[in-house]
Amino acid sequence: MNSLKKIFFIVLLFSLTFSYGNKKSYLIDQMSLDLGIPWGMAFLQKDKLLITQKDGQILLLDLFTRKKTFIKNAPEVFYTGQAGLLDVKLSPNYKIDKWIYFTYVKKDNKKGSTTLSRAKLVKNSLVSWQDLLVSKSSTENKVHYGSRIAFDDNNHVFFSIGDRGIRANSQDLTNHAGTIIRLNMDGSIPFDNPFVNDDKVLDEIYSYGHRNPQGMFFDKKTKKLWSIEHGPRGGDEINIIEKGKNYGWPVISYGKEYWAPLSIGEGVAKVGMEQPIKYYIPSIAPSSILVYSGKLFKEWEGNIFSGALRLTHLNRIILNDKNETIKEERLLKEIYERIRNVIEDEDGYIYVSTDTGRILRLKPNDR
């Protein structure tokens, strides 16, 4: 082989190796656009996606035809600041009971309270609407409402509530702000909730010491309830939520004050308060969480995905058997979008919604 051929061969080999090493493992399909802010998503059927928009509208998106059908009889929501219509989830027994669960902010004079409700869908109209819990979290602040919904496999429903911009709320168990709530599916209080025998604590509270949890997911495989919440300037947290535990805010935090590089509270740790599985410095501003099944992307099985608002990407966390972070990857950086929600369909496709009103689907890049 002469010198010219050798040079050409080396350049070609380098080019092929570089391209392969940087090939993305996914492709993006745009399923819809021009929505409002699609806060929550839930599959009614394989090709029918129910979407809640922050402004209070609910729509059904046909993923095959891309047709949008607006749902009638949506609740009147308090739509201001961070308030509005929030999450949506189907009952685990949906094929039998037909209940769809929502969180939204209910107006209370000029204030608003995070509220868990449920209804049934009949001919594109909501019927039998029930407010299961109008939380005791009302303040004049227009921030930190939460809220995501999750179900375990013991007929419980969980939903998260932010501290409503008043830090002390999260350690004050006479209100619901800064907590994760657990109820029976009909809204009644489980007999084994952690504080039902304590007259100084609201019976619905399952965990507390949270700042603003906007992501929650129950992993049926491991039986763990995962949560992700906003920190202040730094200190976003991923936690495994356990019964009766205190997650520290605002006594401990890995974040800093907005107005100065000063620690918040007493530092980053204290006896009797839980440490996060993962914390982010700087903040990514998380707004959802998913433990991926691995059905389609085999290499992602058990990984944690979260939408990032401020740092505009889909965050992927790989944990070891001790739930320690061994790798972080930032996907979808190329679209420069605030990722509001991330869910998985029955086949393993990953769907994300963005604050510009787009629904995107991730599929494997098999090229």
VEXROBA-553649 format. One line per field, with one value per residue (C-alpha): chain; residue in three letters; residue number from 0; x, y, z. Coordinates in steps of 0.5 Angstrom, whole numbers, plus 500, padded with zeros to 3 digits. Example, Ala and Ser with C-alpha at 12.3 -4.5 7.8 and 13.67 -1.06 7.14 Angstrom:
BEGIN
chain (A, A)
resn (ALA, SER)
resi (0, 1)
px (525, 527)
py (491, 498)
pz (516, 514)
This chain:
BEGIN
chain (A, A, A, A, A, A, A, A, A, A, A, A, A, A, A, A, A, A, A, A, A, A, A, A, A, A, A, A, A, A, A, A, A, A, A, A, A, A, A, A, A, A, A, A, A, A, A, A, A, A, A, A, A, A, A, A, A, A, A, A, A, A, A, A, A, A, A, A, A, A, A, A, A, A, A, A, A, A, A, A, A, A, A, A, A, A, A, A, A, A, A, A, A, A, A, A, A, A, A, A, A, A, A, A, A, A, A, A, A, A, A, A, A, A, A, A, A, A, A, A, A, A, A, A, A, A, A, A, A, A, A, A, A, A, A, A, A, A, A, A, A, A, A, A, A, A, A, A, A, A, A, A, A, A, A, A, A, A, A, A, A, A, A, A, A, A, A, A, A, A, A, A, A, A, A, A, A, A, A, A, A, A, A, A, A, A, A, A, A, A, A, A, A, A, A, A, A, A, A, A, A, A, A, A, A, A, A, A, A, A, A, A, A, A, A, A, A, A, A, A, A, A, A, A, A, A, A, A, A, A, A, A, A, A, A, A, A, A, A, A, A, A, A, A, A, A, A, A, A, A, A, A, A, A, A, A, A, A, A, A, A, A, A, A, A, A, A, A, A, A, A, A, A, A, A, A, A, A, A, A, A, A, A, A, A, A, A, A, A, A, A, A, A, A, A, A, A, A, A, A, A, A, A, A, A, A, A, A, A, A, A, A, A, A, A, A, A, A, A, A, A, A, A, A, A, A, A, A, A, A, A, A, A, A, A, A, A, A, A, A, A, A, A, A, A, A, A, A, A, A, A, A, A, A, A, A, A, A, A, A, A, A, A, A, A, A, A)
resn (MET, ASN, SER, LEU, LYS, LYS, ILE, PHE, PHE, ILE, VAL, LEU, LEU, PHE, SER, LEU, THR, PHE, SER, TYR, GLY, ASN, LYS, LYS, SER, TYR, LEU, ILE, ASP, GLN, MET, SER, LEU, ASP, LEU, GLY, ILE, PRO, TRP, GLY, MET, ALA, PHE, LEU, GLN, LYS, ASP, LYS, LEU, LEU, ILE, THR, GLN, LYS, ASP, GLY, GLN, ILE, LEU, LEU, LEU, ASP, LEU, PHE, THR, ARG, LYS, LYS, THR, PHE, ILE, LYS, ASN, ALA, PRO, GLU, VAL, PHE, TYR, THR, GLY, GLN, ALA, GLY, LEU, LEU, ASP, VAL, LYS, LEU, SER, PRO, ASN, TYR, LYS, ILE, ASP, LYS, TRP, ILE, TYR, PHE, THR, TYR, VAL, LYS, LYS, ASP, ASN, LYS, LYS, GLY, SER, THR, THR, LEU, SER, ARG, ALA, LYS, LEU, VAL, LYS, ASN, SER, LEU, VAL, SER, TRP, GLN, ASP, LEU, LEU, VAL, SER, LYS, SER, SER, THR, GLU, ASN, LYS, VAL, HIS, TYR, GLY, SER, ARG, ILE, ALA, PHE, ASP, ASP, ASN, ASN, HIS, VAL, PHE, PHE, SER, ILE, GLY, ASP, ARG, GLY, ILE, ARG, ALA, ASN, SER, GLN, ASP, LEU, THR, ASN, HIS, ALA, GLY, THR, ILE, ILE, ARG, LEU, ASN, MET, ASP, GLY, SER, ILE, PRO, PHE, ASP, ASN, PRO, PHE, VAL, ASN, ASP, ASP, LYS, VAL, LEU, ASP, GLU, ILE, TYR, SER, TYR, GLY, HIS, ARG, ASN, PRO, GLN, GLY, MET, PHE, PHE, ASP, LYS, LYS, THR, LYS, LYS, LEU, TRP, SER, ILE, GLU, HIS, GLY, PRO, ARG, GLY, GLY, ASP, GLU, ILE, ASN, ILE, ILE, GLU, LYS, GLY, LYS, ASN, TYR, GLY, TRP, PRO, VAL, ILE, SER, TYR, GLY, LYS, GLU, TYR, TRP, ALA, PRO, LEU, SER, ILE, GLY, GLU, GLY, VAL, ALA, LYS, VAL, GLY, MET, GLU, GLN, PRO, ILE, LYS, TYR, TYR, ILE, PRO, SER, ILE, ALA, PRO, SER, SER, ILE, LEU, VAL, TYR, SER, GLY, LYS, LEU, PHE, LYS, GLU, TRP, GLU, GLY, ASN, ILE, PHE, SER, GLY, ALA, LEU, ARG, LEU, THR, HIS, LEU, ASN, ARG, ILE, ILE, LEU, ASN, ASP, LYS, ASN, GLU, THR, ILE, LYS, GLU, GLU, ARG, LEU, LEU, LYS, GLU, ILE, TYR, GLU, ARG, ILE, ARG, ASN, VAL, ILE, GLU, ASP, GLU, ASP, GLY, TYR, ILE, TYR, VAL, SER, THR, ASP, THR, GLY, ARG, ILE, LEU, ARG, LEU, LYS, PRO, ASN, ASP, ARG)
resi (0, 1, 2, 3, 4, 5, 6, 7, 8, 9, 10, 11, 12, 13, 14, 15, 16, 17, 18, 19, 20, 21, 22, 23, 24, 25, 26, 27, 28, 29, 30, 31, 32, 33, 34, 35, 36, 37, 38, 39, 40, 41, 42, 43, 44, 45, 46, 47, 48, 49, 50, 51, 52, 53, 54, 55, 56, 57, 58, 59, 60, 61, 62, 63, 64, 65, 66, 67, 68, 69, 70, 71, 72, 73, 74, 75, 76, 77, 78, 79, 80, 81, 82, 83, 84, 85, 86, 87, 88, 89, 90, 91, 92, 93, 94, 95, 96, 97, 98, 99, 100, 101, 102, 103, 104, 105, 106, 107, 108, 109, 110, 111, 112, 113, 114, 115, 116, 117, 118, 119, 120, 121, 122, 123, 124, 125, 126, 127, 128, 129, 130, 131, 132, 133, 134, 135, 136, 137, 138, 139, 140, 141, 142, 143, 144, 145, 146, 147, 148, 149, 150, 151, 152, 153, 154, 155, 156, 157, 158, 159, 160, 161, 162, 163, 164, 165, 166, 167, 168, 169, 170, 171, 172, 173, 174, 175, 176, 177, 178, 179, 180, 181, 182, 183, 184, 185, 186, 187, 188, 189, 190, 191, 192, 193, 194, 195, 196, 197, 198, 199, 200, 201, 202, 203, 204, 205, 206, 207, 208, 209, 210, 211, 212, 213, 214, 215, 216, 217, 218, 219, 220, 221, 222, 223, 224, 225, 226, 227, 228, 229, 230, 231, 232, 233, 234, 235, 236, 237, 238, 239, 240, 241, 242, 243, 244, 245, 246, 247, 248, 249, 250, 251, 252, 253, 254, 255, 256, 257, 258, 259, 260, 261, 262, 263, 264, 265, 266, 267, 268, 269, 270, 271, 272, 273, 274, 275, 276, 277, 278, 279, 280, 281, 282, 283, 284, 285, 286, 287, 288, 289, 290, 291, 292, 293, 294, 295, 296, 297, 298, 299, 300, 301, 302, 303, 304, 305, 306, 307, 308, 309, 310, 311, 312, 313, 314, 315, 316, 317, 318, 319, 320, 321, 322, 323, 324, 325, 326, 327, 328, 329, 330, 331, 332, 333, 334, 335, 336, 337, 338, 339, 340, 341, 342, 343, 344, 345, 346, 347, 348, 349, 350, 351, 352, 353, 354, 355, 356, 357, 358, 359, 360, 361, 362, 363, 364, 365, 366)
px (500, 503, 503, 497, 493, 495, 493, 487, 485, 487, 483, 477, 478, 478, 472, 468, 470, 468, 461, 460, 462, 458, 452, 445, 442, 435, 431, 426, 419, 414, 407, 404, 406, 402, 399, 399, 404, 402, 403, 401, 400, 397, 395, 387, 389, 395, 394, 390, 394, 390, 394, 393, 395, 397, 391, 386, 384, 384, 385, 385, 391, 390, 397, 396, 392, 395, 388, 386, 380, 378, 375, 369, 367, 374, 375, 375, 382, 386, 391, 396, 404, 405, 398, 394, 391, 397, 398, 393, 394, 389, 387, 391, 384, 382, 379, 374, 373, 374, 377, 382, 386, 388, 391, 390, 390, 383, 381, 380, 378, 385, 389, 390, 390, 393, 387, 387, 380, 378, 373, 370, 370, 364, 364, 369, 366, 368, 363, 362, 367, 370, 375, 378, 382, 383, 389, 391, 396, 393, 397, 398, 404, 403, 409, 411, 404, 407, 404, 405, 401, 403, 399, 403, 400, 396, 390, 394, 394, 400, 400, 406, 405, 410, 412, 408, 414, 414, 419, 417, 411, 415, 416, 410, 405, 399, 398, 399, 405, 411, 409, 407, 400, 398, 390, 386, 383, 377, 380, 379, 385, 389, 389, 396, 398, 404, 401, 394, 395, 398, 393, 398, 399, 395, 393, 394, 401, 406, 412, 415, 420, 420, 421, 417, 416, 414, 416, 414, 414, 412, 417, 413, 419, 423, 416, 420, 416, 421, 421, 424, 424, 426, 432, 433, 440, 442, 440, 435, 434, 432, 429, 426, 420, 419, 413, 414, 420, 423, 427, 430, 427, 429, 433, 438, 439, 445, 442, 444, 440, 438, 441, 448, 452, 450, 448, 440, 439, 444, 448, 447, 446, 442, 441, 433, 433, 434, 439, 438, 440, 442, 443, 444, 449, 447, 440, 437, 430, 426, 419, 418, 421, 421, 424, 425, 423, 428, 423, 425, 432, 435, 441, 436, 433, 432, 435, 432, 429, 427, 425, 429, 426, 432, 437, 433, 434, 432, 436, 438, 441, 444, 445, 448, 445, 446, 442, 449, 449, 455, 453, 449, 447, 444, 439, 435, 440, 440, 432, 433, 427, 424, 422, 415, 414, 416, 412, 413, 408, 406, 412, 417, 417, 419, 414, 416, 412, 415, 413, 413, 407, 410, 410, 416, 417, 424, 425, 431, 436, 437, 441)
py (500, 507, 513, 516, 510, 509, 516, 516, 509, 512, 518, 514, 509, 515, 518, 512, 511, 518, 518, 511, 513, 520, 516, 518, 512, 515, 519, 524, 524, 530, 528, 534, 542, 548, 546, 550, 548, 540, 539, 532, 526, 519, 514, 512, 507, 505, 511, 516, 521, 525, 531, 537, 544, 549, 554, 549, 545, 538, 534, 528, 527, 521, 519, 516, 521, 527, 530, 534, 533, 538, 535, 538, 540, 541, 544, 551, 552, 558, 560, 565, 564, 557, 555, 552, 545, 540, 532, 527, 519, 513, 509, 502, 499, 504, 498, 497, 503, 508, 513, 519, 522, 530, 535, 542, 549, 550, 558, 560, 567, 570, 564, 557, 550, 544, 539, 532, 530, 524, 524, 519, 521, 519, 521, 527, 530, 529, 527, 525, 530, 529, 533, 528, 533, 540, 541, 546, 549, 556, 562, 569, 566, 564, 559, 552, 548, 541, 537, 530, 523, 516, 510, 504, 497, 497, 501, 508, 514, 519, 526, 532, 539, 544, 549, 555, 559, 559, 555, 554, 550, 544, 542, 545, 538, 542, 544, 540, 544, 541, 534, 528, 526, 518, 517, 511, 511, 514, 519, 516, 516, 509, 506, 505, 512, 514, 520, 518, 517, 524, 529, 535, 532, 532, 525, 525, 526, 521, 524, 532, 537, 538, 544, 543, 536, 536, 529, 522, 515, 508, 503, 497, 492, 495, 497, 504, 511, 516, 523, 529, 536, 543, 546, 553, 556, 549, 543, 539, 533, 525, 522, 515, 517, 513, 513, 518, 521, 528, 530, 536, 542, 548, 546, 542, 543, 543, 549, 556, 563, 566, 573, 571, 565, 562, 556, 555, 552, 549, 545, 539, 534, 533, 527, 525, 528, 524, 525, 525, 519, 525, 532, 537, 543, 548, 546, 543, 545, 538, 537, 530, 523, 516, 510, 506, 499, 497, 495, 498, 501, 495, 499, 504, 499, 502, 508, 515, 520, 527, 533, 539, 546, 551, 547, 545, 537, 530, 528, 521, 518, 511, 508, 502, 497, 501, 507, 511, 515, 512, 516, 522, 524, 530, 528, 532, 538, 540, 542, 547, 546, 546, 539, 539, 532, 525, 518, 511, 508, 500, 499, 502, 509, 515, 521, 528, 535, 541, 548, 551, 546, 540, 533, 529, 521, 518, 511, 507, 509, 503, 505)
pz (500, 498, 502, 499, 500, 507, 509, 506, 510, 516, 515, 513, 519, 524, 521, 521, 529, 531, 527, 531, 538, 537, 534, 538, 541, 540, 534, 535, 533, 533, 535, 536, 537, 538, 545, 551, 557, 557, 564, 565, 560, 561, 556, 555, 550, 546, 541, 545, 550, 555, 556, 561, 560, 565, 563, 565, 558, 557, 551, 547, 542, 537, 536, 529, 526, 530, 531, 538, 541, 547, 553, 556, 563, 565, 572, 574, 576, 579, 573, 575, 577, 578, 579, 574, 572, 574, 573, 570, 572, 570, 576, 576, 575, 570, 565, 571, 575, 569, 574, 572, 577, 577, 581, 580, 584, 586, 588, 595, 594, 592, 594, 591, 594, 591, 590, 588, 584, 580, 574, 569, 561, 557, 550, 551, 557, 564, 569, 576, 578, 586, 589, 594, 598, 598, 601, 607, 603, 601, 601, 597, 594, 587, 587, 589, 588, 586, 584, 581, 582, 583, 585, 589, 588, 595, 592, 595, 591, 593, 591, 592, 595, 595, 601, 597, 598, 606, 608, 615, 612, 610, 618, 620, 620, 621, 614, 608, 604, 603, 604, 600, 601, 601, 601, 599, 592, 594, 598, 605, 610, 610, 617, 617, 615, 619, 623, 624, 632, 633, 634, 632, 625, 619, 618, 610, 611, 609, 608, 609, 609, 601, 598, 591, 589, 581, 580, 583, 580, 584, 581, 581, 580, 586, 590, 591, 591, 587, 588, 585, 587, 586, 590, 591, 588, 587, 591, 587, 590, 588, 594, 595, 599, 606, 611, 616, 614, 614, 608, 611, 608, 610, 615, 611, 603, 598, 595, 597, 598, 592, 594, 597, 596, 603, 606, 608, 615, 619, 613, 608, 614, 620, 624, 623, 616, 610, 605, 597, 593, 588, 588, 583, 583, 579, 579, 573, 575, 575, 573, 572, 574, 571, 572, 565, 564, 559, 554, 548, 550, 553, 556, 560, 564, 571, 569, 572, 567, 569, 565, 566, 565, 567, 564, 558, 557, 559, 565, 565, 572, 572, 579, 582, 586, 592, 589, 588, 582, 577, 571, 569, 562, 559, 553, 548, 549, 542, 542, 547, 550, 557, 559, 563, 563, 561, 561, 558, 554, 554, 548, 552, 547, 551, 551, 553, 553, 553, 555, 548, 547, 543, 545, 542, 542, 543, 539, 538, 533, 529, 523)
